[in-house]
Amino acid sequence: MRAALLLDYDERLVWEDVQPTALDEHEVRVRVDASGVCHSDLSVLQGKVKMPVPTILGHEGTGTVVEVGAAVRRTRVGDRVIVSFHPTCGTCWYCRHDHPNHCEHDIGATVPRARRAGGGDVHTMLGLGTFAEEMKVHEFQVVPVRTDLPSEQLALIGCAVTTGLGAALNTAGVTPGAVVAVIGCGGVGQAVVQGARIAGAARIVAVDPVASKREQAKACGATDLVDPTDVDLATALREASGGRGADFTFEVVGSPDLAVQAFKGTRKAGTVTLVGMPSTDAKLTLPAFRVFSDEKRVLGCWYGSARVDRDFQRCIDLVEAGRLDIGALVTRRIGLTDLNEAFDDMIEGRVIRSVVV
C-alpha cells in the first residue's frame, strides 16, 4: 500500500509502498476514504510529542472495512467506519465507569504495523496511520456508522468535531444563556463554537489572530470576534461579560500562556477547559490563591470526554438534522502527495482543515 512516512522529526514526509504486517484475530483492515490533517499530527512531526519513527502519521479518518480477523465482533467487511485514536474495550474500569476515553486497553502504539520495501519496521500514529491507502487497526478503534454523509465530513468526526463538540457538551457542560470564550479557532475551536451554540450559549467570543478564522467562527455561531494581537485578552473577555469574565472559557491552542489568560478572563466559579494539546514538557503555572479563592474549575479535556460509540453517531445525527455544520470546517481537499503543503498551510494559518480524499 502507498503511505506517507515520517522518517525523522521535523522532516518532510516521503511516499513509499509499504507492506502491512499480518492481520491478527482482533484486527481489521480498513481502506482509507478520507483523513483530516490535524495539528496533533504537526506536533508529532515537529517532535513536540514523541512517537516511534519511521511512522505513518494521521489519526482523524474514516474508511471501509475490507478484511477482519477471525475473532472480530464489532464490525464486518463492507462497513463504513470512523476510526478512534483511543480504544474503547468496554470492560476495563474506566469503560465501566463512564470514562471510556481513558480506556486501559493497550493499543500497542510502539508495535510495528508495516514493513518498508527495503526492510525496516514502520509504526503508525496512535495505532492508526490514516495517511495511507489502507490501515490495520484493532477492532476497539473502529466505530461502524450508518449514514450517507461524505467521507470528508466523517473523517473530521474522528478527532476535531468529537473533541470540540465534546469539550462544550461533555467536559465543560455549557449551559443555556452562558457567555463562552473560545481561544483558538482552528478545526477543533470551530467545533467548540458550534457545541456552545448547540448548548444554547447567549454569547460566544471567538479569539484568533487570523481574520479568516474569526469570520468562519462567526459563520459557525460566534457573536463576538477578538483579535488577541490588538487587546489584552483577559480584559477583552471581562468586557464581553459585563466585567465578570466568561462563564466558560476554552483554550484550544495548547499554549500555557494562553491557558493563564483564559483563567484570568473567566469569572469566579467559572470553568476553564484546556482542549489544545501542549508539548509534553510544557508547564502551566496558575496563581494558587486565586484557584482556591475564586473557585474556578480548571479542566483537562481528552478527546472531548467522549463515548465514541455514542458520540460519533450523535455528531452524524446533528449534521443530518441541520444543527451541526462539518462541511464548514473543510478548507481544502487534497491527495496524499499534498500533505507537506497541507502542513505548510496549517503553520501559516491559511486553513481550518485540509482533508485527504
Summary of the structure (lengths in Angstrom):
residues: 357
radius of gyration: 20.0
end to end distance: 15.6
largest distance: 64.2
contacts: 1329
relative contact order: 0.16
helix: 33%
strand: 25%
